[in-house]
Amino acid sequence: MGIRFDSVTVAYDGNVVLDSLDLTVEPGEVMALLGPSGSGKTTALRAVAGFVRPASGRVFLAEKDVTDLPPHRRGIGMVVQQYALFPHLRVDENVAFGLKARKAPKGEIRGRVAEALEMTGMAAYARRFPRELSGGQQQRVAIARALAIRPEVLLLDEPLSALDARLRSGMLTELARLHRELPGVSMLYVTHDQVEALTLADRIAVMDKARLQACGTPRELYRSPADEFTASFVGGANLVPVTVGAGGVSFAGTELKVATEGVAVGARATLCVRPHVVGLGQGPNQLVGVVREIQWRGATHRLYVEVDGHTVMADLRELKDPPAHGDLVSLHFAPDDAVLLAAGAGHG
């Protein structure tokens, strides 16, 4: 079952929190809604769930208009950030709750609860109370409860943000496995964490200021972002102002060879270069600057280098003899590793 937003606008007291969203989630697809707080991503998810009513536009599930349907008639599974488990019910009773609300036969409930707990790795904890579980285990129970009703659409609202880094990594692996085991379930996944979006999603919808800024596969958005906001929010990027020339661009008095198709000579633009493709030392498209900060991150060093008043980041394999603060260094990047963006694009 797919999801379609048809010019959906949501407003509270005249304040627009979701502005004319047009977006389609294909059947079986994982779509991540990625953006900062207040970007409209959770509002979009709640519009699908039926918890908010659009001021205009329509919401469709499998081409059926559900805008006026109450939440319990939409057949949707939902997992939220704070688990929302009933503390007085055991794990299996929590998982059975939605099935009982739908008046499923008792024999069927037992089978579906066992199936959902097995799928989420929580079968051994069926008789425990939520207070006896870790945060990651509680989140697995919340996912099992959503899966027990066998939804065709699963909504996940920042489901991992309350977990520590190690648990988040493990749950990402589990969610990816669930997606493989449930290929017919469409998932709408709200997050502000780019790693979660890049890891899980078939496509990512980037939200900002109540509007959809960009939509594409993780690879498309990472390698060829359409605007500055998408470039900076999906993966992090060096964004430097340049002037377009005949065979490349000019930055800080240095001529750089990059593709400039479709951009007029003399135009101002923004050059996007990902930190991990920036090298240290001699090479093509060389930039010289002063080290302002160096961070050791275990397997890598990140250098912050000031070039003509602009900071350029370089993520390098761990250096045995890293430069010191204040050292003059040379950085370089390959022409194919840069993307030229229209200056200031992405916030219309």
C-alpha positions in Angstrom: 0.0 0.0 0.0 1.5 3.3 -1.0 1.0 6.8 0.5 0.3 10.0 -1.4 0.2 13.5 -0.2 -1.7 15.8 -2.6 -0.9 19.4 -1.8 -1.3 18.8 1.9 -1.2 22.0 4.1 -1.5 22.0 7.8 -1.8 25.1 9.9 -2.3 25.9 13.6 -3.9 29.2 14.5 -3.0 30.5 11.1 0.6 29.4 11.4 1.5 27.0 8.5 3.5 24.0 9.7 3.3 22.0 6.5 3.1 23.8 3.2 1.6 22.2 0.1 3.3 18.9 0.4 3.2 16.7 -2.8 4.9 13.4 -2.1 4.4 9.7 -3.1 5.7 6.7 -1.1 5.6 3.7 -3.3 4.3 0.3 -2.0 7.0 -1.5 -0.1 9.3 1.6 -0.1 11.0 3.1 3.0 10.8 6.9 2.7 12.7 8.9 5.3 11.4 12.4 6.1 14.7 14.2 7.1 14.9 17.7 8.5 15.6 19.9 11.5 13.1 20.5 14.3 10.1 22.4 13.0 10.6 21.4 9.4 7.1 19.8 9.1 8.2 16.2 9.0 6.3 14.9 12.0 3.3 16.9 11.0 3.3 15.1 7.6 3.5 11.7 9.4 0.6 12.7 11.8 -1.5 13.7 8.8 -1.1 10.1 7.4 -2.0 8.7 10.8 -5.1 10.8 11.1 -4.0 12.8 14.2 -4.0 16.1 12.4 -6.4 17.3 9.7 -5.1 19.2 6.7 -6.3 22.7 6.2 -6.2 21.9 2.5 -5.1 19.0 0.3 -5.8 15.2 0.6 -4.0 12.1 1.9 -4.3 8.8 0.1 -3.5 5.3 1.1 -3.4 2.9 -1.9 -5.3 5.5 -3.9 -8.0 5.6 -1.3 -8.7 9.1 0.1 -8.4 8.7 3.9 -8.3 12.4 4.8 -11.7 12.1 6.6 -11.2 8.7 8.1 -10.5 8.4 11.9 -7.1 6.9 12.8 -8.4 3.5 13.9 -9.9 2.9 10.4 -6.7 3.5 8.5 -5.0 0.2 9.3 -1.7 1.8 10.1 1.0 0.7 12.5 2.9 3.5 14.3 6.0 3.6 16.5 6.9 6.8 18.4 10.0 8.1 20.1 8.9 7.4 23.7 7.7 3.8 23.2 4.2 4.5 24.7 4.0 1.0 26.3 1.4 0.3 29.0 3.4 -0.1 32.2 0.8 -2.4 33.9 0.7 -4.8 30.9 3.3 -7.5 30.2 5.2 -7.5 26.9 2.8 -10.0 25.2 -0.2 -8.0 26.4 1.2 -4.8 25.1 1.8 -6.4 21.7 -1.8 -7.8 21.7 -3.4 -4.5 22.5 -4.1 -3.4 18.9 -5.4 -6.8 17.9 -7.8 -6.9 20.9 -9.0 -3.4 20.0 -9.8 -4.7 16.5 -11.6 -7.7 18.1 -9.4 -10.3 16.5 -10.1 -13.9 17.5 -8.2 -15.1 20.6 -6.4 -17.9 18.7 -5.3 -15.5 16.0 -4.1 -13.0 18.6 -1.8 -15.6 20.2 -0.3 -16.5 16.9 0.3 -12.9 15.7 1.8 -11.8 19.0 4.2 -14.8 18.9 5.1 -14.0 15.3 5.7 -10.3 16.0 7.8 -11.0 19.1 9.9 -13.5 17.2 10.4 -11.1 14.3 11.7 -8.4 16.7 13.8 -10.8 18.8 11.7 -10.4 21.9 10.0 -13.8 22.2 12.0 -14.6 25.4 10.7 -11.5 27.1 7.0 -12.1 26.5 6.1 -12.2 30.2 8.1 -9.3 31.4 6.8 -5.8 32.3 8.2 -2.8 30.4 10.1 -1.6 33.6 12.1 -4.8 33.4 13.4 -4.0 29.9 16.1 -1.8 28.5 15.3 1.2 26.3 16.2 -0.8 23.2 14.1 -3.7 24.3 11.1 -1.5 24.9 11.5 0.0 21.5 11.5 -3.5 20.0 8.2 -4.2 21.8 6.7 -1.0 20.4 7.7 -2.1 16.9 6.3 -5.6 17.6 3.0 -4.1 18.7 2.9 -2.1 15.4 3.7 -5.2 13.3 1.2 -7.5 15.1 -1.8 -5.9 13.3 0.0 -6.6 10.0 -0.2 -3.1 8.7 0.5 -2.3 5.1 1.9 1.1 6.2 4.3 1.5 9.1 4.9 5.0 10.5 8.0 5.6 12.6 8.4 9.0 14.4 12.0 9.4 15.6 11.9 5.8 16.9 15.6 5.7 17.9 16.3 9.2 19.2 15.9 8.2 22.9 18.5 5.4 22.6 22.3 5.6 23.1 24.6 5.3 20.1 25.3 1.6 20.5 21.6 0.7 20.8 20.8 3.0 17.9 23.2 1.2 15.7 21.8 -2.2 16.7 18.2 -1.1 16.1 19.2 0.3 12.7 20.4 -3.1 11.7 17.2 -4.7 13.0 15.0 -2.2 11.1 16.9 -2.9 7.9 16.4 -6.6 8.5 12.6 -6.1 9.1 12.4 -4.2 5.9 13.9 -7.1 4.0 11.5 -9.6 5.7 8.5 -7.4 5.1 8.9 -6.2 1.5 5.2 -5.3 1.1 5.1 -2.9 4.0 5.6 0.8 3.2 7.5 2.7 5.8 7.4 6.5 6.5 10.4 7.2 8.8 10.7 10.6 10.4 14.2 11.5 11.6 16.6 14.4 12.0 19.6 12.0 11.9 21.2 11.8 8.5 22.9 8.4 9.3 19.5 6.8 10.0 18.1 8.2 6.7 21.1 7.2 4.6 21.2 3.7 6.2 17.5 2.8 6.0 15.7 4.7 3.3 15.1 3.8 -0.3 14.5 7.5 -0.8 14.8 10.6 1.4 12.5 13.6 1.4 14.4 16.6 2.8 12.2 19.0 4.7 12.9 22.6 5.9 10.7 25.5 7.0 7.5 23.5 6.4 8.3 22.7 2.8 9.7 19.8 0.8 13.2 20.9 -0.4 14.4 17.8 -2.2 13.6 14.1 -2.8 15.7 11.3 -4.1 17.7 8.2 -3.4 20.4 8.6 -0.7 23.1 8.3 -3.3 21.5 11.0 -5.5 21.1 13.5 -2.6 24.6 12.8 -1.3 26.5 12.9 -4.6 24.4 15.4 -6.5 22.5 17.7 -4.1 20.2 20.2 -5.8 20.7 23.0 -3.3 22.8 24.2 -0.4 20.5 23.1 2.4 20.3 19.6 1.1 24.0 19.4 0.6 24.7 20.6 4.2 22.0 18.4 5.8 22.5 15.2 4.0 26.1 14.1 4.8 27.7 17.5 5.6 29.6 19.5 3.0 32.1 22.2 2.3 30.2 25.0 0.6 32.3 27.8 -0.7 31.4 30.8 -2.9 32.9 30.7 -6.4 32.8 32.6 -9.7 32.2 30.6 -12.8 34.8 30.8 -15.5 35.3 29.2 -19.0 36.8 25.9 -17.8 36.0 25.8 -14.1 35.6 28.2 -11.2 37.6 30.7 -9.2 37.8 30.6 -5.5 40.1 32.7 -3.3 42.2 33.6 -6.3 42.7 30.0 -7.3 41.4 28.5 -10.5 39.7 25.1 -9.9 38.7 22.6 -12.6 35.1 21.4 -12.1 32.1 20.8 -14.4 30.2 24.0 -15.1 27.6 22.8 -17.6 24.4 24.9 -17.6 26.0 27.8 -15.6 26.8 31.1 -17.3 30.4 32.4 -17.3 30.8 35.1 -14.7 27.9 33.8 -12.6 28.3 33.4 -8.8 27.7 29.9 -7.5 28.5 27.6 -4.6 30.9 24.7 -4.9 30.0 21.6 -2.8 32.8 19.3 -1.9 32.3 16.5 0.7 35.0 16.4 3.4 35.9 12.7 2.8 37.0 13.4 -0.8 39.4 16.2 0.3 43.1 15.0 0.5 46.1 16.4 2.2 49.2 17.5 0.2 49.8 18.0 -3.5 47.1 17.2 -6.0 44.6 18.6 -8.4 42.5 21.6 -7.4 44.9 22.6 -4.7 44.0 24.9 -1.9 46.4 26.4 0.6 45.3 27.4 4.1 45.9 27.5 7.8 44.9 24.7 10.2 42.4 26.2 12.7 41.3 22.9 14.4 42.1 19.2 14.2 39.9 16.5 15.7 41.0 12.9 16.2 38.0 10.6 15.7 39.6 7.2 16.1 39.8 5.9 12.6 40.0 9.4 11.1 41.2 12.9 11.6 39.1 15.9 10.7 41.0 19.0 9.7 39.4 22.5 9.7 41.5 24.7 7.4 40.9 28.4 6.8 41.3 29.3 3.2 40.8 33.0 2.5 38.4 33.4 5.4 36.4 30.3 4.6 36.6 27.0 6.5 37.3 23.8 4.5 36.9 20.5 6.2 38.9 17.4 5.3 38.2 13.9 6.7 41.4 11.9 6.5 42.4 8.4 7.4 44.1 8.6 10.8 47.3 10.5 10.4 50.5 9.2 12.1 52.0 12.7 12.1 49.0 15.2 11.9 49.7 18.9 11.3 49.5 21.3 14.3 47.2 24.2 14.9 48.4 27.2 12.8 50.4 25.1 10.3 50.1 26.0 6.6 48.8 23.0 4.6 47.7 22.1 1.1 44.4 20.4 0.4 43.2 19.0 -2.9 40.2 17.3 -4.5 39.4 15.6 -7.8 37.3 17.6 -10.4 34.7 14.8 -10.5 34.2 15.0 -6.7 32.7 18.6 -6.8 29.2 19.7 -7.5 28.3 23.2 -8.6 25.1 24.7 -7.0 23.2 27.8 -7.8 24.2 30.3 -5.0 21.6 30.6 -2.3 19.3 27.9 -3.8 17.1 25.7 -1.6 15.2 28.1 0.7 12.5 29.3 -1.6 
